[in-house]
Amino acid sequence: MCVVALSFAVYALADIWLSPAGAAAVVAAVFALIAVGGAAMATRKAVPKAAMKAKPSDESILDKVMGLAKERPLVAVAAATVAGVVLFRNPAVVAAVVTAFVSGGAAKGRK
């Protein structure tokens, strides 16, 4: 209810100087800025000082993925489902992944 009252107040204030369409655009812009601000605050990460100085781990990407799957199985199921849908709808991705795995050793330079 408060949002409706605020939007009407912004519209009434903007309607003094602008046309009705312009006032509606101002209301949309104001609430878009509020939404962007709220999203920015909600997605901001809080990083502890100890984690900022932590050195990178020597785990492989597969170990990290398996650890994530053990910690959050629902996220792992959702990610696997999305990957399956993408691969089913675009067979070229399957061909690219298979080619990358097959020629993975050949692409590395000799030491």
BAGULUM-919232 format. One record per atom (N, C-alpha, C): residue in three letters; atom name; z, y, x. Coordinates in Angstrom, 3 decimals, decimal comma. Layout:
{"ALA" "CA" {Z Y X}}
...
***
This chain:
{"MET" "N" {0,000 -1,174 0,817}}
{"MET" "CA" {0,000 0,000 0,000}}
{"MET" "C" {0,000 1,252 0,871}}
{"CYS" "N" {0,712 1,158 1,977}}
{"CYS" "CA" {0,809 2,294 2,889}}
{"CYS" "C" {-0,551 2,606 3,515}}
{"VAL" "N" {-1,318 1,572 3,797}}
{"VAL" "CA" {-2,635 1,766 4,406}}
{"VAL" "C" {-3,575 2,466 3,429}}
{"VAL" "N" {-3,490 2,101 2,167}}
{"VAL" "CA" {-4,329 2,741 1,152}}
{"VAL" "C" {-3,975 4,214 1,032}}
{"ALA" "N" {-2,687 4,525 1,013}}
{"ALA" "CA" {-2,255 5,918 0,914}}
{"ALA" "C" {-2,694 6,715 2,135}}
{"LEU" "N" {-2,571 6,109 3,308}}
{"LEU" "CA" {-2,993 6,796 4,527}}
{"LEU" "C" {-4,503 7,015 4,546}}
{"SER" "N" {-5,254 6,027 4,108}}
{"SER" "CA" {-6,712 6,190 4,097}}
{"SER" "C" {-7,134 7,270 3,106}}
{"PHE" "N" {-6,468 7,333 1,952}}
{"PHE" "CA" {-6,802 8,380 0,984}}
{"PHE" "C" {-6,423 9,752 1,527}}
{"ALA" "N" {-5,296 9,844 2,229}}
{"ALA" "CA" {-4,883 11,125 2,807}}
{"ALA" "C" {-5,876 11,591 3,867}}
{"VAL" "N" {-6,336 10,666 4,700}}
{"VAL" "CA" {-7,335 11,030 5,719}}
{"VAL" "C" {-8,634 11,446 5,051}}
{"TYR" "N" {-9,019 10,726 4,011}}
{"TYR" "CA" {-10,246 11,065 3,280}}
{"TYR" "C" {-10,135 12,453 2,645}}
{"ALA" "N" {-9,006 12,738 2,012}}
{"ALA" "CA" {-8,821 14,036 1,360}}
{"ALA" "C" {-8,822 15,167 2,376}}
{"LEU" "N" {-8,238 14,921 3,521}}
{"LEU" "CA" {-8,217 15,946 4,565}}
{"LEU" "C" {-9,617 16,169 5,135}}
{"ALA" "N" {-10,356 15,110 5,366}}
{"ALA" "CA" {-11,701 15,241 5,925}}
{"ALA" "C" {-12,684 15,762 4,894}}
{"ASP" "N" {-12,412 15,532 3,619}}
{"ASP" "CA" {-13,310 15,978 2,552}}
{"ASP" "C" {-13,329 17,502 2,431}}
{"ILE" "N" {-12,327 18,151 2,955}}
{"ILE" "CA" {-12,288 19,614 2,908}}
{"ILE" "C" {-13,440 20,198 3,726}}
{"TRP" "N" {-13,682 19,633 4,904}}
{"TRP" "CA" {-14,690 20,196 5,800}}
{"TRP" "C" {-16,016 19,427 5,791}}
{"LEU" "N" {-16,021 18,202 5,323}}
{"LEU" "CA" {-17,220 17,363 5,393}}
{"LEU" "C" {-17,672 16,942 4,003}}
{"SER" "N" {-18,864 16,352 3,947}}
{"SER" "CA" {-19,357 15,777 2,700}}
{"SER" "C" {-18,592 14,475 2,422}}
{"PRO" "N" {-18,727 13,922 1,212}}
{"PRO" "CA" {-18,025 12,655 0,936}}
{"PRO" "C" {-18,411 11,532 1,899}}
{"ALA" "N" {-19,678 11,462 2,272}}
{"ALA" "CA" {-20,098 10,426 3,226}}
{"ALA" "C" {-19,485 10,674 4,606}}
{"GLY" "N" {-19,424 11,913 5,015}}
{"GLY" "CA" {-18,813 12,245 6,306}}
{"GLY" "C" {-17,328 11,950 6,317}}
{"ALA" "N" {-16,662 12,242 5,197}}
{"ALA" "CA" {-15,230 11,957 5,099}}
{"ALA" "C" {-14,971 10,455 5,153}}
{"ALA" "N" {-15,837 9,685 4,507}}
{"ALA" "CA" {-15,695 8,233 4,564}}
{"ALA" "C" {-15,911 7,721 5,985}}
{"ALA" "N" {-16,851 8,330 6,696}}
{"ALA" "CA" {-17,085 7,936 8,089}}
{"ALA" "C" {-15,873 8,263 8,955}}
{"VAL" "N" {-15,236 9,385 8,692}}
{"VAL" "CA" {-14,034 9,744 9,450}}
{"VAL" "C" {-12,926 8,731 9,186}}
{"VAL" "N" {-12,754 8,326 7,925}}
{"VAL" "CA" {-11,738 7,321 7,592}}
{"VAL" "C" {-12,027 6,017 8,329}}
{"ALA" "N" {-13,292 5,605 8,326}}
{"ALA" "CA" {-13,660 4,371 9,026}}
{"ALA" "C" {-13,397 4,501 10,520}}
{"ALA" "N" {-13,724 5,649 11,102}}
{"ALA" "CA" {-13,511 5,838 12,538}}
{"ALA" "C" {-12,028 5,837 12,887}}
{"VAL" "N" {-11,218 6,475 12,068}}
{"VAL" "CA" {-9,775 6,517 12,335}}
{"VAL" "C" {-9,184 5,117 12,294}}
{"PHE" "N" {-9,553 4,355 11,275}}
{"PHE" "CA" {-8,989 3,008 11,178}}
{"PHE" "C" {-9,590 2,056 12,208}}
{"ALA" "N" {-10,802 2,321 12,661}}
{"ALA" "CA" {-11,364 1,523 13,757}}
{"ALA" "C" {-10,587 1,786 15,040}}
{"LEU" "N" {-10,238 3,034 15,294}}
{"LEU" "CA" {-9,438 3,345 16,482}}
{"LEU" "C" {-8,048 2,716 16,397}}
{"ILE" "N" {-7,459 2,721 15,215}}
{"ILE" "CA" {-6,154 2,079 15,039}}
{"ILE" "C" {-6,275 0,572 15,295}}
{"ALA" "N" {-7,348 -0,036 14,797}}
{"ALA" "CA" {-7,555 -1,475 15,004}}
{"ALA" "C" {-7,768 -1,798 16,478}}
{"VAL" "N" {-8,538 -0,973 17,175}}
{"VAL" "CA" {-8,772 -1,202 18,609}}
{"VAL" "C" {-7,478 -1,054 19,387}}
{"GLY" "N" {-6,676 -0,058 19,037}}
{"GLY" "CA" {-5,379 0,113 19,705}}
{"GLY" "C" {-4,457 -1,060 19,464}}
{"GLY" "N" {-4,414 -1,543 18,229}}
{"GLY" "CA" {-3,588 -2,705 17,925}}
{"GLY" "C" {-4,059 -3,961 18,641}}
{"ALA" "N" {-5,378 -4,138 18,705}}
{"ALA" "CA" {-5,925 -5,300 19,409}}
{"ALA" "C" {-5,640 -5,215 20,904}}
{"ALA" "N" {-5,731 -4,019 21,459}}
{"ALA" "CA" {-5,454 -3,854 22,892}}
{"ALA" "C" {-3,994 -4,177 23,199}}
{"MET" "N" {-3,097 -3,749 22,329}}
{"MET" "CA" {-1,682 -4,053 22,559}}
{"MET" "C" {-1,385 -5,533 22,352}}
{"ALA" "N" {-2,067 -6,157 21,392}}
{"ALA" "CA" {-1,802 -7,564 21,102}}
{"ALA" "C" {-2,351 -8,493 22,175}}
{"THR" "N" {-3,440 -8,121 22,821}}
{"THR" "CA" {-4,048 -9,002 23,814}}
{"THR" "C" {-3,610 -8,704 25,235}}
{"ARG" "N" {-2,793 -7,682 25,425}}
{"ARG" "CA" {-2,328 -7,348 26,768}}
{"ARG" "C" {-1,376 -8,431 27,247}}
{"LYS" "N" {-1,553 -8,850 28,484}}
{"LYS" "CA" {-0,710 -9,902 29,042}}
{"LYS" "C" {0,469 -9,293 29,783}}
{"ALA" "N" {1,602 -9,912 29,648}}
{"ALA" "CA" {2,769 -9,540 30,422}}
{"ALA" "C" {2,849 -10,501 31,601}}
{"VAL" "N" {2,659 -9,978 32,797}}
{"VAL" "CA" {2,646 -10,815 33,988}}
{"VAL" "C" {3,941 -10,599 34,757}}
{"PRO" "N" {4,745 -11,639 34,935}}
{"PRO" "CA" {5,963 -11,487 35,722}}
{"PRO" "C" {5,623 -11,180 37,184}}
{"LYS" "N" {6,518 -10,492 37,845}}
{"LYS" "CA" {6,265 -10,100 39,229}}
{"LYS" "C" {6,136 -11,306 40,150}}
{"ALA" "N" {6,841 -12,381 39,864}}
{"ALA" "CA" {6,758 -13,577 40,701}}
{"ALA" "C" {5,371 -14,220 40,586}}
{"ALA" "N" {4,777 -14,163 39,414}}
{"ALA" "CA" {3,458 -14,773 39,224}}
{"ALA" "C" {2,365 -13,955 39,884}}
{"MET" "N" {2,580 -12,671 40,039}}
{"MET" "CA" {1,573 -11,827 40,672}}
{"MET" "C" {1,412 -12,164 42,154}}
{"LYS" "N" {2,491 -12,609 42,799}}
{"LYS" "CA" {2,448 -12,905 44,223}}
{"LYS" "C" {2,211 -14,375 44,522}}
{"ALA" "N" {2,070 -15,183 43,479}}
{"ALA" "CA" {1,881 -16,620 43,681}}
{"ALA" "C" {0,526 -16,881 44,323}}
{"LYS" "N" {0,509 -17,764 45,296}}
{"LYS" "CA" {-0,756 -18,082 45,949}}
{"LYS" "C" {-1,564 -19,026 45,073}}
{"PRO" "N" {-2,863 -19,025 45,221}}
{"PRO" "CA" {-3,694 -19,888 44,376}}
{"PRO" "C" {-3,400 -21,362 44,645}}
{"SER" "N" {-3,451 -22,140 43,584}}
{"SER" "CA" {-3,143 -23,558 43,719}}
{"SER" "C" {-4,347 -24,317 44,275}}
{"ASP" "N" {-4,061 -25,475 44,840}}
{"ASP" "CA" {-5,117 -26,308 45,409}}
{"ASP" "C" {-5,613 -27,345 44,407}}
{"GLU" "N" {-5,235 -27,172 43,132}}
{"GLU" "CA" {-5,670 -28,109 42,114}}
{"GLU" "C" {-7,159 -27,929 41,829}}
{"SER" "N" {-7,804 -29,018 41,517}}
{"SER" "CA" {-9,207 -28,918 41,116}}
{"SER" "C" {-9,276 -28,449 39,676}}
{"ILE" "N" {-10,448 -28,050 39,253}}
{"ILE" "CA" {-10,629 -27,579 37,889}}
{"ILE" "C" {-10,357 -28,697 36,887}}
{"LEU" "N" {-10,662 -29,924 37,273}}
{"LEU" "CA" {-10,404 -31,061 36,389}}
{"LEU" "C" {-8,903 -31,257 36,180}}
{"ASP" "N" {-8,115 -31,096 37,244}}
{"ASP" "CA" {-6,664 -31,218 37,113}}
{"ASP" "C" {-6,096 -30,133 36,207}}
{"LYS" "N" {-6,624 -28,914 36,325}}
{"LYS" "CA" {-6,164 -27,821 35,479}}
{"LYS" "C" {-6,504 -28,075 34,014}}
{"VAL" "N" {-7,717 -28,576 33,766}}
{"VAL" "CA" {-8,133 -28,860 32,392}}
{"VAL" "C" {-7,283 -29,981 31,801}}
{"MET" "N" {-7,019 -31,006 32,580}}
{"MET" "CA" {-6,192 -32,111 32,085}}
{"MET" "C" {-4,758 -31,640 31,815}}
{"GLY" "N" {-4,227 -30,776 32,664}}
{"GLY" "CA" {-2,895 -30,215 32,429}}
{"GLY" "C" {-2,854 -29,392 31,148}}
{"LEU" "N" {-3,903 -28,602 30,918}}
{"LEU" "CA" {-3,978 -27,820 29,685}}
{"LEU" "C" {-4,072 -28,728 28,469}}
{"ALA" "N" {-4,840 -29,806 28,586}}
{"ALA" "CA" {-4,988 -30,738 27,468}}
{"ALA" "C" {-3,655 -31,428 27,158}}
{"LYS" "N" {-2,846 -31,708 28,184}}
{"LYS" "CA" {-1,543 -32,335 27,952}}
{"LYS" "C" {-0,555 -31,346 27,334}}
{"GLU" "N" {-0,628 -30,078 27,756}}
{"GLU" "CA" {0,283 -29,073 27,226}}
{"GLU" "C" {-0,071 -28,674 25,796}}
{"ARG" "N" {-1,355 -28,524 25,531}}
{"ARG" "CA" {-1,811 -28,042 24,227}}
{"ARG" "C" {-2,924 -28,938 23,693}}
{"PRO" "N" {-2,565 -30,049 23,086}}
{"PRO" "CA" {-3,590 -30,992 22,638}}
{"PRO" "C" {-4,490 -30,449 21,529}}
{"LEU" "N" {-3,969 -29,590 20,655}}
{"LEU" "CA" {-4,812 -29,038 19,592}}
{"LEU" "C" {-5,896 -28,121 20,149}}
{"VAL" "N" {-5,548 -27,349 21,176}}
{"VAL" "CA" {-6,543 -26,495 21,825}}
{"VAL" "C" {-7,605 -27,357 22,498}}
{"ALA" "N" {-7,186 -28,459 23,105}}
{"ALA" "CA" {-8,138 -29,350 23,764}}
{"ALA" "C" {-9,082 -29,992 22,750}}
{"VAL" "N" {-8,550 -30,390 21,605}}
{"VAL" "CA" {-9,402 -30,982 20,567}}
{"VAL" "C" {-10,391 -29,952 20,035}}
{"ALA" "N" {-9,924 -28,731 19,821}}
{"ALA" "CA" {-10,813 -27,676 19,335}}
{"ALA" "C" {-11,904 -27,366 20,358}}
{"ALA" "N" {-11,540 -27,294 21,631}}
{"ALA" "CA" {-12,532 -27,023 22,672}}
{"ALA" "C" {-13,545 -28,160 22,779}}
{"ALA" "N" {-13,079 -29,390 22,674}}
{"ALA" "CA" {-13,999 -30,532 22,731}}
{"ALA" "C" {-14,937 -30,538 21,528}}
{"THR" "N" {-14,427 -30,168 20,370}}
{"THR" "CA" {-15,269 -30,102 19,175}}
{"THR" "C" {-16,335 -29,031 19,316}}
{"VAL" "N" {-15,939 -27,859 19,793}}
{"VAL" "CA" {-16,910 -26,776 19,998}}
{"VAL" "C" {-17,949 -27,184 21,032}}
{"ALA" "N" {-17,505 -27,804 22,119}}
{"ALA" "CA" {-18,455 -28,245 23,148}}
{"ALA" "C" {-19,420 -29,285 22,577}}
{"GLY" "N" {-18,910 -30,189 21,755}}
{"GLY" "CA" {-19,776 -31,197 21,139}}
{"GLY" "C" {-20,809 -30,575 20,217}}
{"VAL" "N" {-20,399 -29,588 19,426}}
{"VAL" "CA" {-21,343 -28,916 18,522}}
{"VAL" "C" {-22,409 -28,175 19,313}}
{"VAL" "N" {-21,995 -27,482 20,375}}
{"VAL" "CA" {-22,962 -26,742 21,196}}
{"VAL" "C" {-23,939 -27,706 21,850}}
{"LEU" "N" {-23,437 -28,785 22,382}}
{"LEU" "CA" {-24,319 -29,748 23,041}}
{"LEU" "C" {-25,246 -30,436 22,043}}
{"PHE" "N" {-24,755 -30,689 20,828}}
{"PHE" "CA" {-25,580 -31,324 19,813}}
{"PHE" "C" {-26,696 -30,395 19,335}}
{"ARG" "N" {-26,379 -29,120 19,218}}
{"ARG" "CA" {-27,369 -28,173 18,704}}
{"ARG" "C" {-28,343 -27,702 19,782}}
{"ASN" "N" {-27,994 -27,851 21,058}}
{"ASN" "CA" {-28,859 -27,373 22,128}}
{"ASN" "C" {-28,963 -28,458 23,207}}
{"PRO" "N" {-29,922 -29,381 23,076}}
{"PRO" "CA" {-30,049 -30,465 24,052}}
{"PRO" "C" {-30,417 -29,978 25,456}}
{"ALA" "N" {-30,943 -28,781 25,583}}
{"ALA" "CA" {-31,274 -28,255 26,908}}
{"ALA" "C" {-30,014 -28,079 27,750}}
{"VAL" "N" {-28,887 -27,784 27,092}}
{"VAL" "CA" {-27,625 -27,651 27,817}}
{"VAL" "C" {-27,212 -28,996 28,398}}
{"VAL" "N" {-27,407 -30,065 27,638}}
{"VAL" "CA" {-27,089 -31,405 28,134}}
{"VAL" "C" {-27,922 -31,719 29,370}}
{"ALA" "N" {-29,213 -31,400 29,312}}
{"ALA" "CA" {-30,091 -31,655 30,456}}
{"ALA" "C" {-29,652 -30,848 31,672}}
{"ALA" "N" {-29,252 -29,601 31,466}}
{"ALA" "CA" {-28,814 -28,765 32,586}}
{"ALA" "C" {-27,519 -29,289 33,202}}
{"VAL" "N" {-26,590 -29,741 32,360}}
{"VAL" "CA" {-25,323 -30,272 32,870}}
{"VAL" "C" {-25,549 -31,566 33,642}}
{"VAL" "N" {-26,372 -32,452 33,099}}
{"VAL" "CA" {-26,658 -33,718 33,784}}
{"VAL" "C" {-27,356 -33,440 35,113}}
{"THR" "N" {-28,309 -32,531 35,127}}
{"THR" "CA" {-29,005 -32,183 36,370}}
{"THR" "C" {-28,034 -31,605 37,392}}
{"ALA" "N" {-27,092 -30,773 36,939}}
{"ALA" "CA" {-26,126 -30,177 37,862}}
{"ALA" "C" {-25,220 -31,246 38,472}}
{"PHE" "N" {-24,794 -32,225 37,674}}
{"PHE" "CA" {-23,940 -33,277 38,213}}
{"PHE" "C" {-24,709 -34,210 39,144}}
{"VAL" "N" {-25,953 -34,524 38,791}}
{"VAL" "CA" {-26,743 -35,435 39,615}}
{"VAL" "C" {-27,077 -34,798 40,950}}
{"SER" "N" {-27,485 -33,541 40,940}}
{"SER" "CA" {-27,886 -32,894 42,185}}
{"SER" "C" {-26,751 -32,100 42,813}}
{"GLY" "N" {-25,521 -32,302 42,353}}
{"GLY" "CA" {-24,375 -31,561 42,877}}
{"GLY" "C" {-24,165 -31,762 44,359}}
{"GLY" "N" {-24,300 -32,980 44,856}}
{"GLY" "CA" {-24,126 -33,251 46,269}}
{"GLY" "C" {-25,274 -32,752 47,119}}
{"ALA" "N" {-26,482 -32,722 46,558}}
{"ALA" "CA" {-27,654 -32,295 47,304}}
{"ALA" "C" {-27,673 -30,777 47,483}}
{"ALA" "N" {-27,010 -30,050 46,608}}
{"ALA" "CA" {-27,035 -28,589 46,663}}
{"ALA" "C" {-26,125 -28,056 47,753}}
{"LYS" "N" {-25,140 -28,834 48,208}}
{"LYS" "CA" {-24,201 -28,368 49,212}}
{"LYS" "C" {-24,857 -28,423 50,584}}
{"GLY" "N" {-24,537 -27,424 51,394}}
{"GLY" "CA" {-25,087 -27,363 52,730}}
{"GLY" "C" {-24,365 -28,304 53,671}}
{"ARG" "N" {-25,009 -28,659 54,769}}
{"ARG" "CA" {-24,380 -29,534 55,751}}
{"ARG" "C" {-23,490 -28,731 56,668}}
{"LYS" "N" {-22,409 -29,350 57,130}}
{"LYS" "CA" {-21,475 -28,657 58,022}}
{"LYS" "C" {-21,715 -29,040 59,448}}
***
